[in-house]
């Protein structure tokens, strides 16, 4: 066996210090599963592991593993600049660094400039190869990936030593992360899972984990991390019903409307499902996911609203997810239809995402790059909300942001908040809806979008950046990054706020040429 390594694992749930109410209560519940899995695999290879879940309320500089030989960082793209600065700092202390997670999959070419290893699909063999090598690869790192997602992952019982201290950071609601499947059967053109084949994980492990949780909590709460929960619906429910006494575990899951028929929803209720997050996405596209087929426009609004209201009769909390700025949208109609849906479905909490092209996440991103529609916004803003890095097909930027602001003001007006409060019967969902509406997600996002619109109207250089007439990043964005990185700003490598937004296209052209 190789020497025993001191290994650090950092799960960047937050990209910045964040002590706002919603973040303090909920961020610990957004811990990722793969960093915990890697911790288990590293220990199985005989190494010591220090695990850190950064939720934004800790002092990250004080939390960093000390004297580590090898440090894994898991990050979404919005945390890329934070992870790059961390890697630079940790390398200066003698550590070898590894980046995994969505950003590593989406932007490997860029990440390799700042890490010794960058991973794509990650199974135990990939981790073992890194552990066995554990050498610095500089100035350009080493990219490692397996052909497919792993067929087997350690369950909750094996990951418990990493889960438990993270849950202690959550003051009230404590969600245990579980995963029953990988990939997705749908082909939403903007989604990172659209090209990943659906694959259920071991139901035996799932059942053991549920039994285990009943020994740890009086009433466990499980958050399913499946991209689309319940594709093999009866097998899922049979497994849960076999080991979980009725009304003893609460579940939260993201699923598609095509799965959420009334018989299925009734069975979900019997099995303790308290929150569902279905994707509606668009009134003019992606009908297969909502099982509306070719029905569009107001007809789709009526159909989907009826279904969501049906679901709310059984499930206390429903978040409906939309993507704004899709190519199928034009004019004010998509936004006005969403306002009507909000009015017709007051019990649902609408989640809005701006269309974003995350590097290699989806084949459609190649088309955006070929048409020169991708804007090189710093990764720090690629969180589906603080920038839209795809030039809208049917809107000017000022038109688009005017519509987004109008929709936000309608959705998070006090009158709408009160209607949502009245329509929601359970205490925790009512409280969650209000907190989300008055926090960064509601009021905060509307105010931020107003700042963007004001800059677009008043600052020619700002507008030119959006129109790709200049690549010089507006000071508005630089100031935000500097403020939010805090002491890590001085460790951000030179040039790390910039990236080649067409790297995916260039890599494909080179691959074809070879």
N, C-alpha and C positions, 0 to 999 in steps of 0.2 A: 504494500500500500504506500502511496505517496505521503509526504509529510502532512501533518494535521494543520489545517488552515483556520485562521480566524476570519470568519465571513460576516459581512454586514449586508442586510437586506433593507432597502428603504422603499416603502410604498407611498408615492406622492399622491395622496388623496386630494391635497390642496397645493396650488402652485405658489401660494403667498400666505403671509399671516392673515388670519381671518377670525375675528372674535365676535362677529355679528351673531344674533340670536339663532337664526336657522342653522348656521354653520356649527355653532357650539353644540347644538342639540343633535344634528343629523350627520355631520361629516364622518364621524367614526363608523357610521353604518354603511359608508360607501367604500370600505376597504376592499381591495381586489383579492381574488382567490389565488391567482398564480404566484404572487410573492410568497404566500404562505406555503404553497406547494413546493416551491423551490427551497424554502427553508427545510421542509421535510426531506427532500431528496439530498440536500447537502449533509444533513445529519446522518442519513442512512449511509453516506459515503465516509462517515467518521469525522466530520469537521464540526467545529464550534460555530454557532449561529447567533448573531444579535439581530433582532428584528425590530424595525421602527416603522410605525404607521403615522405619517405626518398629516394631521387633520387641519392645520392652520392655527391652532390655539397653543401649540407647544413652541418653545424656542428651538428652532431646527438646528441652529449651530451647536447648541448644548446636547442635542439628541444624537448627533452623528456618532456612529460606532468608532471607538478609539483603537488604534493599532491593528486595523484590519488589513489582511493580505489581499482580500478580494471583496468588492462591494457590488451587489446587484441593485439597480434602481429600476423601478417600474413606473412608467409615466404615460399619461395621455399626451396628445400633442400640445395642449395648452400648458403643460408643465415642462415642455422641452427646454426653454431657456433656463428654468430653475435646475433641471437635471444637468444641463451642460455646465453651469456654474459649479454645481456640486461635484461633478466629475473632475473638473479642473482643480478644485480645492483638495479633493481626496487624493488625486494623483500626486499633488505637491507633498502629501504626507506619506507617499510611498505605496499607496494602494493601487491595485489593478481594478479597472471599473468595467461594468457590464450594463448595457441598457436593454430592457425588455418592455413588453407592453405594446399598446396600440401605436405609439409614436415610432417605435423601432420597426414595426411592420410597415408603417405608412411612408416613412422617410429614412430608409436605411442609409442611403448615400450621404445624406447630411449628417446623421448621427455618428457615422464612422469617423468623422473628423474630430470627435470629442470623446470617444470611448474606445477602450481596448477591444471590446467585443460588443457586437450588436446582434440580437437574436430575432428571428422571425417566428415561425411555428416552433414551439419549444417543448421537447419531451425530455425524458430522463437522460437519454444518450447525449443530447446537446449539452445539458448541464454537466454531465460527467466529462465530456471532452474539454469543457472550459476549466473544470476543477483539475484535471490532469495536466493541462497546459499551464494555466495561470501565469502567463508572462505578458509583459507590456507589448502592445502592438501599436507603434507610433512612428510617424505622425498619422497614419491611417489605420483604423482598426480592422478587425477580422469579423466577417459576417457569417453567422452559423444559423442554419434552419433545417428542420426536418421536412419531409415531403408533405406531411399531413399533421393535423392536430393530434395530440396524444390520445390513445385509445383508453387510457386508464389514468385517473388522478386520485391522489390521496383524499380521503373524505374528511368530514368534520372531526371525527375522533382523532385522526392522525394530526390534524392541523390545530387541535385545540390549544396547545401551548402558545400559539400565535394569535388565535382568535380571542382568547379570554382577556389578555391585557388590553386589546383594542376595544372590546366591548365595555371595559371599565371606563373608557373615555366618554362613552355615551351616557348622559345623565338620566334619561328617562327611557325612551324607546331603544331597544337593543336588538338589532337584526343580525341573525346568524347567517353568513353567506353560504349558500349551497348551489350546486350545479348538477343538473340532471342530463344536460345535452350540450353539444357544441354545434356551431354552424346553424344554418337556417334554410328551410325549403323554398323561401321566397327569393325573388331576384330584384329587390328594390335597387335601382341603379346607383343610388348615392350611398349605399350601406357597405360597411367593411365586411359584413358576414354574407354578402350577396353571392360571393363565389366560393364560399366554404360549405362543403357538403354537410347536410344535417347528419348528426351522429349521436345517438343516445349513449349515455354512460351506463355503468353497471348499476342496475336497479337493486341488487343485493347490498351494495355499499350504501346506497341511498337509504334503504330500510334500516340498516344498522346505525346509520347516523341519526335518523329520526328517533330511534329507541334510545340512543345515547343522550340526545338532547333532553328527553323526558326525565333523565336522571340529574340534569344540571339546572333546570328551571322548573318552577311551578307551572308556568305556561310559556313555552318558548315561542319566539317570533322568528320565522325564517324568511329571508329575502332570496328568492330564486334569481340567479344570475344568467339563466338561459336566455339567449337572444330572442327566442320565441318559445315560451313555456307551453307544454301540453300538446305538442304536435302528435305524439302517440298518446292521446288523451286517456283512453281506458287503461293502458298499462301504467301510466302515472298514477291515476286514481286508485287502481287496484293495489298498487304497491303501498300507497299512503294508507289506505283503509285497512290493509293487512296488519300494520304495526302501530297505527296511531288511533287511540280511542277517540270517539267522536267529540269534537269541541274541546280538544286539549292542546293543539298547536295552532297558532295563527300564521297565515302565509301571505306573502306579497309576491306578485309575478307580473312580468311583461308578456303579453300575448297578443295575438291578432284577432280581429273581429270575426274572421272566418271560423275560428275555433269556438267563439263565445256564443253559441246557441243557447236558448233558454234551458233545455235539458242539461247541457254542460254546466251552465252557470248555477243551476240548482244543486248540482253535485259538488261544485266548487264550494258553495256556501256550506253544505253539510260537512265538508272537510276542512272548514276553518279559514277559507280564503277571505281576507279582509280588504285587500286592495289589488286592483288590476290596472295595468298601464297599456291599453291597446293603441296601436298606431292607426290613425286615419290618414295622415300625411297630406292628401290632396283631394279636392273636390272634382278634379279633372283627370286624374291619373291614378295608377296603382290600385285599380279596382279588385284585383285578385286577392290582395291582402285583407280587404274589408268585405270580401265576398259580395261586392256590388256589381261586378262585371263591367259592362259597358254603360251603366247608369252614371250620369255625371250631374254637376250643377245642383240646383235646388232639389231635384228628385233624390240625389244622393244625400243631401243634407237631411231631408225628411226621413229617409230610410235609416241612416246612421243614428240620428237623434232618437228615433224610436227604439233602436237597439240599445243605445247607451242608457236611456231611461229605464229600459227593462233590466239591464245589468244592475243599475243602482237600486232596484227593488230588492236585490239579493246581496250585493257587495257594497259595503259602506263607502268605500273610497275608490274613485275611478279618475285616472288622469288620461286625457286624450291627447295624443301627440300629433303635431302638424309640422310640416316643412314649408317654409315660406320662400318664394322665389324660384320655384321649379319652372322649367321651360314651358310646361303646359299652361302656366298661369299668365294672364294678361288683363290689363285694366284693373278697375276697382272690384270687379265681381268676386274673385276668390276671397278677398278680405271682407267684403260685405256678407258673403255667404257664411264665413266663419263667425261674424258677429251674430248672424241669425241663429247659428248653431249654439252659440254661447247663451243666447236668450231662451232658446227652446230646450236647452239641456242644463239648467242652472246648477244641478248637483255635481257636474263634472268639472275638474280643474284642467284647463287647457294648457298644454306645454308647447311652446313655439320654438322652433329651431330655424336658423337661417341656413339656406343651402350652402354647403361647404364641400370643397374637394380636398380630401385628406390624402395627398400624395398618391401612393399605390393602393389605396383602400378599395377602389372600385374601377372596373374597366371604363366606365363613363368618364372618369377623370382624364383619360387619354384624349377623348374627344374635346373636352374643355381646353386642354393644353394645345391640341392641334389648332383650335380656333383662337388661340391666344386670349382666352377668357379668364385665366387664373391670375390673380393679383398676389404679389409676394408679401402679404401681411405677415408680420412676425408671428411665429408659432404661439406666442403668449396670448394672442387674441383669437386663436382658432379653437373656440369652445362652442361653436354653433350659435353664439349669441353676440359676442363683442366685435365680430367682423364677419362679413360674407365675402369670401375670397373668390367668388365666381361672378363675373359681370352678368347681371340679369339680361335675359334675352329680349324681354318685352317691356322693360322699364328703364327710364333714366334713373340714376342713383337718387336724385332728389324726389322723384315720384315714388320710388320704392320705399324709401325711409318715411315719407309722409304717410303712406298706407300702413306701414308697420307700426308707426306711432299711434295712428288713429285706432288700429286694432287693439293695441296695448291699452290705450286709454279707455276703450270700451270694456275690455275684459276686466280691468282692474279699477274701474270706477267704484266708488263706495256703494252705489246702488247695486252693482253686479256682485260685489263682495257680500252684501247683506242678503241678496237673493240666494247666493251659494251657501251662505250660513244657514238660512231657513230650510233650504232643500236638503241639507246634509244632516242626518239624524244622530249619528254617533258622535261622542264628545271629541275623541282624538282627531278624526277626520275633519270635524268642524274647525278645530283649533289649528290644524295643519294648513287648511285652506286659507285662513286669515293670515297666518304668519308668512306663508309663501307670497301672498298677494302684496303685503306691505313691506316685504324685504327686497333684496337685490333682484329676485326673480320677477317681481311685479313692478312696484313703484320704481325701484332702482333701474330696471332695464328700460322703462319708458323714459326716464330722465337721461340715461346714457344715450339712447337713440336720438333724443332731442339735441344733445351736444353734437352728435355726428352730423345731423341735418344742418345745424347752425354753422358748423365748420365748412360743410359742403357749399353752403350759400354765401359764406363771407370770406373764405380763404381760397384764393385761386390755386395755390400750391397744393393744398389739401385735396381740392377737387381734381387737380391734374394727376395726383397719385392714384386716385380711384380710377381715372380714365387711362392709366398706364402711359401717360405722357411724360412721366418722370419716375425714376426708381428711388428718389431720395425720400426716405421715411419722414413723414411730418413729425415735428417736435412733440405734438400732442401724444403720439404713441410712445416715443422715447421716454417722455416724462413718466408715463404710467408704468412702463417696465422698470425703470430705475427706482421708483417709489415702492413698487410691490416686491421687487427682489431684495430690497433693503441691503444688509451687509453682504449678500451674495453678488450684488452688482459688480463689486470690484473683482470678483472671480469669474465673471462672464468673459469668455475668450473674445479677443478682438474679431469682429465680423460675425459673431454668433447670433446677432439679431436679424441677420439676412440669410436667405436661402434661395436656391434656384427652384422657382415654382414649377419649372418644366423638366425637372430631373427625371421623372417617370417616363416621359416621352423620349427623352434622349437615351435613357437606358434601354428602352424597347427598340429604338432605332439601331443602337449598337449591337443588341442581341440578334436582331434580324440580319444585320450586315455580316455578322460572323457566321 
